[in-house]
Amino acid sequence: MEFDDVVRSTFTCRDFTDEPVPEEDLAKILEQARFAPSGGNRQGWRVIAVRDPELRKQFSELIRPTFQLYLAQQAAGESPWNTIVPSKVTPEQAAQVEITFPLLNHLDKVPVLLVVALDLSLVASFDKDHDRVGVISGASIYPFVWNLLLAARNSGYGGALTTFLVGGEEEVQKALGLPPHYCVAAMVPLGRPKKQLTKLTRKPVAEFATWDTLDGDPIGG
Ligand SMILES: Cc1cc2nc3c(=O)[nH]c(=O)nc-3n(C[C@H](O)[C@H](O)[C@H](O)COP(=O)(O)O)c2cc1C
């Protein structure tokens, strides 16, 4: 595929056909993903492909409360899980949210389920002492995850960068044999999309890129 087509059509795919992903295709996707940058080129990523149905079931259950809170905050008009504006949603309200999300209800059927972990002993977290949530550490892992999704798209597959498994990180670490300094960065389902979306909803460049200052002239006119 052309690069422009790949970036414009790599959507968040959560619904897959039953078609299996051959190991050689998965290996090729990972082979391309590994050229992602990371701080100091330390490449602290680890990828675990989870086949065990019991583990997948456990993951669905671990995700539920995190996702309920996310949906409850969204329904209350909040920007879920942000660290700036405190949430007014109570745990009791969140616990009442019903989840009808195909991905969670069919996690056992997803052709490939990857957990991407990051060895924090290799990450230069330059903003670790700032009085705000850290963002720099993520830059040593999410370019890799995104490369993986672009590579999947280029091979005719789809996938999703999801983070809601992180609510149950300790349990996931135990289940997968990850030491405590290996954080769970993402859970990525992969497979052949049931439906390929081609038009993504994104802001135009002029809405987020300016010259010199935040309120400067928009780049691109
Ligand atoms: C940091 C990050 C975390 C995300 N976490 C989740 C998640 O936990 N569950 C999920 O279903 N999607 C998750 N997504 C996918 C977003 O919902 C998706 O990128 C966004 O809605 C745009 O969808 P589109 O690419 O299909 O247009 C996440 C995306 C990012 C970048």
The ligand as a Tripos MOL2 file, in Angstrom:
@<TRIPOS>MOLECULE
LIG
   31    33     1     0     0
SMALL
NO_CHARGES

@<TRIPOS>ATOM
      1 C1         -3.6100    6.1010   24.2430 C.3       1 LIG1
      2 C2         -4.8170    5.3940   23.6570 C.ar      1 LIG1
      3 C3         -5.5780    4.5910   24.4650 C.ar      1 LIG1
      4 C4         -6.6770    3.9230   23.9600 C.ar      1 LIG1
      5 N1         -7.3660    3.0620   24.7600 N.ar      1 LIG1
      6 C5         -8.4140    2.3790   24.2600 C.ar      1 LIG1
      7 C6         -9.0770    1.4190   25.0580 C.ar      1 LIG1
      8 O1         -8.7040    1.1790   26.2000 O.2       1 LIG1
      9 N2        -10.1070    0.7520   24.5180 N.ar      1 LIG1
     10 C7        -10.5260    0.9530   23.2390 C.ar      1 LIG1
     11 O2        -11.4680    0.2960   22.8140 O.2       1 LIG1
     12 N3         -9.8960    1.8650   22.4510 N.ar      1 LIG1
     13 C8         -8.8600    2.5640   22.9210 C.ar      1 LIG1
     14 N4         -8.1850    3.4580   22.1250 N.ar      1 LIG1
     15 C9         -8.6380    3.6820   20.7310 C.3       1 LIG1
     16 C10        -9.3020    5.0520   20.5670 C.3       1 LIG1
     17 O3        -10.6010    4.9870   21.0710 O.3       1 LIG1
     18 C11        -9.2760    5.3950   19.0660 C.3       1 LIG1
     19 O4         -7.9230    5.6090   18.7080 O.3       1 LIG1
     20 C12       -10.0740    6.6300   18.7100 C.3       1 LIG1
     21 O5        -11.4040    6.4960   19.0990 O.3       1 LIG1
     22 C13       -10.0210    6.8950   17.2220 C.3       1 LIG1
     23 O6        -10.6040    5.8170   16.5310 O.3       1 LIG1
     24 P1        -10.3660    5.6390   14.9660 P.3       1 LIG1
     25 O7         -8.8820    5.5030   14.7870 O.co2     1 LIG1
     26 O8        -11.1030    4.3740   14.5580 O.co2     1 LIG1
     27 O9        -10.8850    6.8420   14.3000 O.co2     1 LIG1
     28 C14        -7.0620    4.1050   22.6080 C.ar      1 LIG1
     29 C15        -6.2740    4.9280   21.7880 C.ar      1 LIG1
     30 C16        -5.1550    5.5460   22.3030 C.ar      1 LIG1
     31 C17        -4.3040    6.3820   21.3710 C.3       1 LIG1
@<TRIPOS>BOND
     1     1     2 1
     2     2     3 ar
     3     2    30 ar
     4     3     4 ar
     5     4     5 ar
     6     4    28 ar
     7     5     6 ar
     8     6     7 ar
     9     6    13 1
    10     7     8 2
    11     7     9 ar
    12     9    10 ar
    13    10    11 2
    14    10    12 ar
    15    12    13 ar
    16    13    14 ar
    17    14    15 1
    18    14    28 ar
    19    15    16 1
    20    16    17 1
    21    16    18 1
    22    18    19 1
    23    18    20 1
    24    20    21 1
    25    20    22 1
    26    22    23 1
    27    23    24 1
    28    24    25 2
    29    24    26 1
    30    24    27 1
    31    28    29 ar
    32    29    30 ar
    33    30    31 1
@<TRIPOS>SUBSTRUCTURE
     1 LIG1         1 GROUP 0 **** ****
